[in-house]
């Protein structure tokens, strides 16, 4: 599908019989399915997440980050600051 091709509109019957094609096309551009005069939009997951403002969970970001193996994470036992007299 070319990037300039317009969004396709499908009747519910056509969408049911050609669901794989609807989903394949949704990878490139939103697909519209109509039923009884109402329109429903089929999007790929990334587009949906972008539109809804969904963001990854903190746990997933941390676990997906770079490995900390080999980095010394022991706590420094020094006082940290010199005594300051005010």
Buried (B, 14 or more C-beta within 10 A) or exposed (E): EEEEEEEBEBEEEBBEEEEEBBEEBBEEBBBBBBEEEEEEEBBBEEBBEEEEEEEEEEEEEEEEEEEEEEEEEEEEEEEEEEEEEE
